[in-house]
Amino acid sequence: MEDVQNFFYKYYLPNNAVMVVAGPVTVDEVKRLSEKWFGPIPAGKPYLRVLPQEPEQNEHRTDEVEANVPLDAIYKAFHVPGKSSELVLRSRLT
């Protein structure tokens, strides 16, 4: 149970959250409602996520795994630009 609580209090806190808003609302309305509903929740300890730079991938790769589990699954992964890439930064302006 201690592991579960540590995980929760590290990742499920306002300073580690992403909020997505859709619909006919204004920025001011979103700010007001966000403060109303989430403002009282205290932030946790700052968490800096340091991920290593993945090497450039230049070829198609596949992997097949078989296991005695009750579910069939197909997973596909695609490269996307990083959150600070020029492409992403330009898209935020539109």
N, C-alpha and C positions, 0 to 999 in steps of 0.2 A: 504494500500500500504506500510505503514511503516513496518508492520509485514513481508511482503514479502521481502522487502529490507534487513531487519535485518537477516532473514533466509539466504538469498543469501550470504550476506557478512560474515556470520558465517561459512557456510558449503561449499560454492562454491569458494574456494580459493586454491592456490597451496599447502599451508601447510596442507590441509585436503584432498588432492587428492591421488588417487591410479591410477597408469598407468600400463597398461598391454601391453606387446609387443610380437608380434608373427611374425614369418617369418625368412627368411634368412638374418639376420642383425648381425652386431657385436656390442659388448658392447660399443666400442668407437663411433660407428656411432649413436647408440641410445642416448648416452650422448650428442653428438654434436647437434643432431637434437632437443633433449629435451631442451637444453639451447637456441637454436635458436628460437624455437616457444613458449616456456613457460618461459624462463628466464626473459623477460621484465615484466611479470605480478608480481606485488608486493604481497608478502605474507600478510596474514591478522594477526589479533591478535592471539596469541597462544590459542588453544582450547584443554583443557584436558578433555577427555571423561571418566567419572568415572561411571562405570556400577557395580551394585551390583552383587555379586556372586550368581548364581542361585543354589538353593538347588538340590542335587542329585535326579534324577528322576529314580524310580525303577519299574514303572508299566506303561502299555499302557493307554493312556487317549484319550478320544474323546469328542467333543463338537459339537452340531448341532444348527445352528441358522437359523431361517427363517425370512425373511423381504420382504417387497413389493418393490423390486428393479429390474431393467431391466437386470439382469445378474445372471446366475447360476455360482457357483464357488466351487471348491474343493481345499482346502489347505492342504498340508502335511508338517510337520516340522520334522527334524531329528537332533539329537545331533551330533555336530562335535567338534573336539578338539579345544581348545583356541589357539590364534595365538602365544602364548609363551609356548605351551605344548611341551614336549619332542618329541612327534610324528611329530609335524609340524616342529620343529627346525631341526630334522634329515632329513626330506624330502627336506629342502632347500639346503642341502649339496650335493644332488645328481642331 
